[in-house]
Amino acid sequence: MMNRELNEKNSIKNMLRCHSCNEDAIALNTCPIPHQVSSDCRPVRGLSRIFSCTSCGLLQKEVNEEWLSQTSDIYESYAIYQQSGGIEQAIFSHATGGAARRSEKIVDWLVALGCLESSGSLLDIGCGNGAFLATFENKFRSWELSGFELTERYRSQVEEIKGVKAFYSGDAGSITEQFDVIALIHSLEHIVSPSDFLRNLVVPLLKPDGILLVDVPNVERSPFDLIIADHCSHFEKNSLLNLLALSGFDEVRLSGDCIEKELAAIFRIKNAKNFAFEKEKNIASARSKNDTALQHMDWLSSISNQLAAITGPIGIFGSSIAATWCASILREKAVFFVDEDVSRIGHKHLGIPIISIDDVPPGHPVLLAFRRTDCAAIKARLAVRGLNLIEL
C-alpha cells in the first residue's frame, strides 16, 4: 500500500495540466537544468524542469507559486538591453557576420509580404522601450501606434516615438479600442495560460479582418531558450500553430528564416463557422516529439559540467542569454565578453567588460557557447583573426 501511494505521489509530481490546452503534460525524463537566466540577461537561482503536453505538444515550465514569485521579481527590476544602454540587440548570422536589429528584420519581412495597408492602427503588447514601434513607424508613417507594458518604466520613451498615440500599462483588459494589427514580439512565451490570453484578450482587441503578428524563440534551434527563467512556454512550429488554432486563429504565413532561431508568423481570426472542425483537426495533427528537447537538456547539462571544470581565466563570445548563463557558472573565471555588436562594446555586463574582437589578447581562450554547427560557422568566418576559440 505504501509503495503504491509513493508511486502515485511521484507520478503526480511528474505530471501537470498543460497551461495551453489543459491536457496532461509529462516531465521530460532528464536532469533539471541547474542554472537559469532571466530574459534581460541576469543570472537566476533555481532549477528548471521541462514538461511536454501529450496532446498539443507544447514544452513548458511548471507555473506554480515559486515560478510566479520569481518572475514577478524579474519583471519588477527588468532592464531591457542593459548591455547596450537600452539599444535593441543586433541579431548576427554565424556564417556571414551580417547583423540587423530584430525589429528591422520583422518590419522588412512584413513589407516583403505586402500584407499591410498604407494606414491603420497597431498595438504592440510587451513593447518594452519601443524598439519595434520606432522601427515600424519608419516604414509605415501613416499608422497610429500604441504600446502596452506591465509597468510604467518605459512610458516616456515610448510616448516620444513619432506616431505613438497611446501607452497602456498594468491591465491590458482595460483597453477598449480595436486594432488592425496586434504585435506579440517575444511576449507570448512569457504568458501564463496563453490560449486564454489570446481568446479572451487579443481576439476582442483585434478588428475582425485584423492581423496578429507573433515572434517567439524557436526551441528546436535554440537550446538556451529552455534556461530562460521567465519563459513558461517553449515553442516550435507545431506547438505554436496548434496554440493559435486552439485560440481561434488561422495561419497566414510562418517563417523560421526571418530571424535565425526564431519563428515569425502572422495570423487572422478564424472563420467562426469552421472553428470546431479545424480545432479538432489541429489537435490531432500536432503531436510533437520530445527528442530535440531531451537532447537540448542533456547537452546543457554536459556543458554545465564542462564549464564547472574549467580552471583558468577565459573570455566568452557574445554577451546575451548563452553568454550570461556560461558566466554565471564560470564566475570569476570569466574575465571578458567578446561581442561584434558595436552598441555593446565598451560597456560592462555582470561587472565584466565587453570588448571587440580586435581587443582580445593574443592567444587568450574565448569560449563558444553554441551548437556544433554554429561553432563551425563562427570558426570558419573568424579563422583569419587568429582567435583561440574554444568549443565545448
For each residue, the residues with C-beta under 8 A, 3 or more apart:
1: 4 5
2: 5 6
3: 6 7
4: 1 7 8
5: 1 2 8 9
6: 2 3 9 10
7: 3 4 10 11
8: 4 5 11 12
9: 5 6 12 13
10: 6 7 13 14
11: 7 8 14 15
12: 8 9 15
13: 9 10 27
14: 10 11 26 27
15: 11 12 24 25 26 27 51
16: 24 25 51 62
17: 22 23 24 25
18: 21 22 23 24 25 51 53 55 56 58 60
19: 22 60 63 192 193 194 232 233
20: 53 56 58 60 193 194 195 233 243 246
21: 18 53 55 56 58 195 242 246 283
22: 17 18 19
23: 17 18 53 54 55 56
24: 15 16 17 18 53 54 55
25: 15 16 17 18 51 52 53 54 58 60
26: 14 15 51 52 54
27: 13 14 15 49 50 51
28: 49 50 51 52 290 293 294 297
29: 294
30: 50 294 297 298 301
31: 297 298 301
32: 47 48 49
33: 36 47 48 226 227 297 300 301 304
34: 47 301 304
35: 43 227 304 325 328 329
36: 33 43 44 45 46 48 227 228 229 325
37: 41 42 43 44 227 228 229 321 324 325 328
38: 41 42 44 74 78 228 229 230
39: 74 186 190 228 229 230 231 321
40: 74 78 79 80 81 82
41: 37 38 82 83 319 320 321 324 349
42: 37 38 74 79 324 350
43: 35 36 37 324 325 327 328 350
44: 36 37 38 70 74 229
45: 36
46: 36 66 70 229
47: 32 33 34
48: 32 33 36 61 226 227 229
49: 27 28 32 61 62
50: 27 28 30 59 60 61 226 234 293 297
51: 15 16 18 25 26 27 28 59 60 61 62
52: 25 26 28 57 58 59 60 288 290 293
53: 18 20 21 23 24 25 56 57 58 59 60 239 288
54: 23 24 25 26
55: 18 21 23 24 283 287
56: 18 20 21 23 53 239 242 243 246 283 286 288
57: 52 53 236 238 239 242 286 287 288
58: 18 20 21 25 52 53 233 234 235 239 242 243 288
59: 50 51 52 53 219 226 233 234 235 236 239 288 290 293
60: 18 19 20 25 50 51 52 53 63 232 233 234
61: 48 49 50 51 67 231 232
62: 16 49 51 67
63: 19 60 67 68 192 232
64: 67 68
65: 68 69
66: 46 69 70
67: 61 62 63 64 70 71 232
68: 63 64 65 71 72 192
69: 65 66 72 73
70: 44 46 66 67 73 74 229 230
71: 67 68 74 75 190 229 230 232
72: 68 69 75 76
73: 69 70 76 77
74: 38 39 40 42 44 70 71 77 78 229 230
75: 71 72 78 150 151 230
76: 72 73 151
77: 73 74
78: 38 40 74 75 151 153
79: 40 42 82
80: 40 86 128 129 154
81: 40 84 85 86 87 88 89 129 131
82: 40 41 79 85 86 349
83: 41 319 320 339 344 347 349 354
84: 81 87 88 89 341 343 344 347
85: 81 82 343 347
86: 80 81 82 129 157
87: 81 84 343
88: 81 84 101 102 103 131
89: 81 84 101 102 320 341
90: 99 100 101 340 341 343
91: 99 100 101 102 105 259 260
92: 97 98 99 340 341
93: 96 97 98 99 260
94: 260 370 374 377 378 381
95: 377 380 381
96: 93 381
97: 92 93 340 381
98: 92 93
99: 90 91 92 93 340 341
100: 90 91 104 105 108
101: 88 89 90 91 104 105 131 135
102: 88 89 91 105 106 131 132 185 186 215 259 262
103: 88 106 107 131 132 134 135 136 185
104: 100 101 107 108 135
105: 91 100 101 102 108 109 258 259
106: 102 103 109 110 132 135 185 213 215 258 259 264
107: 103 104 110 111 132 135 136 138 139
108: 100 104 105 111 112
109: 105 106 112 113 255 258 264
110: 106 107 113 115 116 213 266
111: 107 108 114 139
112: 108 109
113: 109 110 253 266
114: 111
115: 110 211 252 253 266
116: 110 120 140 180 181 211
117: 120 180
118: 140 142
119: 140 142 143
120: 116 117 140 143 144 179 180 181
121: 143 144 145 146 165 177 178 179 180 181
122: 133 136 140 143 144 145 146 179 180 181 182 183
123: 146 147 148 175 177 179 181 182 183 205
124: 127 130 132 133 136 145 146 147 148 182 183 185
125: 148 172 182 183 184 187 202
126: 148 149 184 185 186 187 190
127: 124 130 132 133 147 148 149 154 158 167
128: 80 131 132 149 154
129: 80 81 86 154 157 158
130: 124 127 133 134 147 154 157 158 161 164
131: 81 88 101 102 103 128 134 135
132: 102 103 106 107 124 127 128 135 136 183 185
133: 122 124 127 130 136 137 145 147 158 161 163 164
134: 103 130 131 137 138 161
135: 101 103 104 106 107 131 132 138 139
136: 103 107 122 124 132 133 139 140 143 145
137: 133 134 140 141 143 145 161 162 163 164
138: 107 134 135 141
139: 107 111 135 136
140: 116 118 119 120 122 136 137 143
141: 137 138 162 163
142: 118 119
143: 119 120 121 122 136 137 140 163
144: 120 121 122 163 165
145: 121 122 124 133 136 137 161 163 164 165
146: 121 122 123 124 164 165 166 167 168 177 179
147: 123 124 127 130 133 158 164 166 167 168
148: 123 124 125 126 127 167 168 169 172 175
149: 126 127 128 152 153 154 155 158 167 168 169
150: 75 169 170
151: 75 76 78 154 169 170
152: 149 155 169
153: 78 149
154: 80 127 128 129 130 149 151 157 158
155: 149 152 158 159 167 169
156: 159 160
157: 86 129 130 154 160 161
158: 127 129 130 133 147 149 154 155 161 164 167
159: 155 156 164 167
160: 156 157 164
161: 130 133 134 137 145 157 158 164
162: 137 141
163: 133 137 141 143 144 145
164: 130 133 137 145 146 147 158 159 160 161 167
165: 121 144 145 146
166: 146 147 177
167: 127 146 147 148 149 155 158 159 164
168: 146 147 148 149 172 174 175
169: 148 149 150 151 152 155
170: 150 151 174
171: 174
172: 125 148 168 175 201 205
173: 201
174: 168 170 171
175: 123 148 168 172 205
176:
177: 121 123 146 166 205
178: 121 204 205 206 207 210
179: 120 121 122 123 146 182 205 206 207 210
180: 116 117 120 121 122 207 210 211
181: 116 120 121 122 123 210 211 212 213
182: 122 123 124 125 179 202 205 206 210 211 212 213
183: 122 123 124 125 132 213
184: 125 126 187 188 202 212 213 214 215
185: 102 103 106 124 126 132 213 214 215
186: 39 102 126 189 190 215 216 217
187: 125 126 184 190 191
188: 184 191 194 214 216 233 235
189: 186 216 217 225 228 231 232 233 234 235
190: 39 71 126 186 187 230 231 232
191: 187 188 194 197 232 233
192: 19 63 68 197 232
193: 19 20 196 197
194: 19 20 188 191 197 198 233 243 247
195: 20 21 198 199 243 246 247
196: 193 199 200
197: 191 192 193 194 200 201 202
198: 194 195 201 202 203 212 243 244 247 248 249
199: 195 196 202 203 247 248
200: 196 197 203 204
201: 172 173 197 198 204 205
202: 125 182 184 197 198 199 205 206 212 247
203: 198 199 200 206 247 248 269
204: 178 200 201
205: 123 172 175 177 178 179 182 201 202
206: 178 179 182 202 203 210 211 212 269
207: 178 179 180 210
208: 269
209: 268
210: 178 179 180 181 182 206 207 268 269
211: 115 116 180 181 182 206 252 266 267 268
212: 181 182 184 198 202 206 244 249 266 267 268
213: 106 110 181 182 183 184 185 264 265 266
214: 184 185 188 240 244 263 264 265 266 267
215: 102 106 184 185 186 258 259 262 263 264 265
216: 186 188 189 233 235 240 262 263
217: 186 189 222 225 228 231 234 235 261 262 263
218: 221 222 225 235 236 237 256 261 262 263
219: 59 222 223 225 226 234 235 236 292 293 296
220: 236 237 292
221: 218 256 260 261
222: 217 218 219 225 261 262
223: 219 226 296 299 300 371
224: 227 228 300 321 322 325 369
225: 189 217 218 219 222 228 231 234
226: 33 48 50 59 219 223 234 293 296 297 300
227: 33 35 36 37 48 224 300 321 325
228: 36 37 38 39 189 217 224 225 231 321
229: 36 37 38 39 44 46 48 70 71 74
230: 38 39 70 71 74 75 190
231: 39 61 189 190 217 225 228 234
232: 19 60 61 63 67 71 189 190 191 192
233: 19 20 58 59 60 188 189 191 194 216 239 243
234: 50 58 59 60 189 217 219 225 226 231 293
235: 58 59 188 189 216 217 218 219 239 240 243 263
236: 57 59 218 219 220 239 240 263 288 292
237: 218 220 240 241 254 256 263
238: 57 241 242 286 288
239: 53 56 57 58 59 233 235 236 242 243 286 288
240: 214 216 235 236 237 243 244 254 263 265
241: 237 238 244 245 251 254 265 282 286
242: 21 56 57 58 238 239 245 246 282 283 286
243: 20 56 58 194 195 198 233 235 239 240 246 247
244: 198 212 214 240 241 247 249 251 265 267
245: 241 242 249 250 251 270 278 279 282 283
246: 20 21 56 195 242 243 279 282 283
247: 194 195 198 199 202 203 243 244
248: 198 199 203 269 270 275
249: 198 212 244 245 267 268 269 270
250: 245 267 268 269 270 271 278
251: 241 244 245 254 265 267
252: 115 211 265 266 267 268
253: 113 115 265 266
254: 237 240 241 251 263 264 265
255: 109 258 263 264 265
256: 218 221 237 262 263
257: 260
258: 105 106 109 215 255 262 264
259: 91 102 105 106 215 262 264
260: 91 93 94 221 257
261: 217 218 221 222
262: 102 215 216 217 218 222 256 258 259
263: 214 215 216 217 218 235 236 237 240 254 255 256
264: 106 109 213 214 215 254 255 258 259
265: 213 214 215 240 241 244 251 252 253 254 255
266: 110 113 115 211 212 213 214 252 253
267: 211 212 214 244 249 250 251 252
268: 209 210 211 212 249 250 252
269: 203 206 208 210 248 249 250
270: 245 248 249 250 274 275 278
271: 250 274 275
272: 275
273:
274: 270 271 277 278
275: 248 270 271 272 278 279
276: 279 280
277: 274 280 281
278: 245 250 270 274 275 281 282
279: 245 246 275 276 282 283
280: 276 277 283 284
281: 277 278 284 285
282: 241 242 245 246 278 279 285 286
283: 21 55 56 242 245 246 279 280 286
284: 280 281
285: 281 282
286: 56 57 238 239 241 242 282 283
287: 55 57
288: 52 53 56 57 58 59 236 238 239
289: 292
290: 28 52 59 293 294
291: 294 295
292: 219 220 236 289 295 296
293: 28 50 52 59 219 226 234 290 296 297
294: 28 29 30 290 291 297 298
295: 291 292 298 299
296: 219 223 226 292 293 299 300
297: 28 30 31 33 50 226 293 294 300 301
298: 30 31 294 295 301 302
299: 223 295 296 302 303 371
300: 33 223 224 226 227 296 297 303 304
301: 30 31 33 34 297 298 304 305
302: 298 299 305 306 392
303: 299 300 306 307 326 369 392
304: 33 34 35 300 301 307 308 329
305: 301 302 308 309
306: 302 303 309 310 392
307: 303 304 310 326 329 330 392
308: 304 305 329
309: 305 306
310: 306 307 314 330 333
311: 333
312: 333 365
313: 333 334 335 364
314: 310 330 333 334 335 364 365 366 367 390
315: 334 335 336 337 338 355 360 364 365 366 367
316: 319 323 326 327 330 334 336 337 338 366 367 369
317: 323 337 338 339 366 367 368 369 370 378 389
318: 322 323 337 338 339 369
319: 41 83 316 323 324 337 339 341 344 349 354
320: 41 83 89 323 324
321: 37 39 41 224 227 228 324 325
322: 224 318 325 326 369 370
323: 316 317 318 319 320 326 327 337 349 369
324: 37 41 42 43 319 320 321 327 328 349 350
325: 35 36 37 43 224 227 321 322 328 329 369
326: 303 307 316 322 323 329 330 334 367 369
327: 43 316 323 324 330 331 334 337 349 350 352
328: 35 37 43 324 325 331 350
329: 35 304 307 308 325 326
330: 307 310 314 316 326 327 333 334
331: 327 328 334
332:
333: 310 311 312 313 314 330
334: 313 314 315 316 326 327 330 331 337 350 352
335: 313 314 315 352
336: 315 316 352 353 354 355 360
337: 315 316 317 318 319 323 327 334 349 352 353 354 355
338: 315 316 317 318 354 355 356 357 360 366
339: 83 317 318 319 344 345 354 355 356
340: 90 92 97 99 356 357
341: 84 89 90 92 99 319 344 345
342: 345 356
343: 84 85 87 90
344: 83 84 319 339 341 347 349 354
345: 339 341 342 354 355 356
346: 354
347: 83 84 85 344 354
348: 351 352 353 354
349: 41 82 83 319 323 324 327 337 344 352 354
350: 42 43 324 327 328 334
351: 348
352: 327 334 335 336 337 348 349
353: 336 337 348
354: 83 319 336 337 338 339 344 345 346 347 348 349
355: 315 336 337 338 339 345 359 360
356: 338 339 340 342 345 359 360
357: 338 340 360 382 385 387
358:
359: 355 356
360: 315 336 338 355 356 357 364 366 387
361: 364
362: 386
363: 388
364: 313 314 315 360 361 388
365: 312 314 315 388 390
366: 314 315 316 317 338 360 387 388 389 390
367: 314 315 316 317 326 390 392
368: 317 374 375 378 379 389 390 391 392
369: 224 303 316 317 318 322 323 325 326 392
370: 94 317 322 374 375 378
371: 223 299 374 375
372: 375 376 391
373: 376 377
374: 94 368 370 371 377 378
375: 368 370 371 372 378 379 389 391
376: 372 373 379 380
377: 94 95 373 374 380 381
378: 94 317 368 370 374 375 381 382 389
379: 368 375 376 382 383 389 391
380: 95 376 377 383
381: 94 95 96 97 377 378
382: 357 378 379 385 387 389
383: 379 380
384:
385: 357 382
386: 362
387: 357 360 366 382
388: 363 364 365 366
389: 317 366 368 375 378 379 382
390: 314 365 366 367 368
391: 368 372 375 379
392: 302 303 306 307 367 368 369
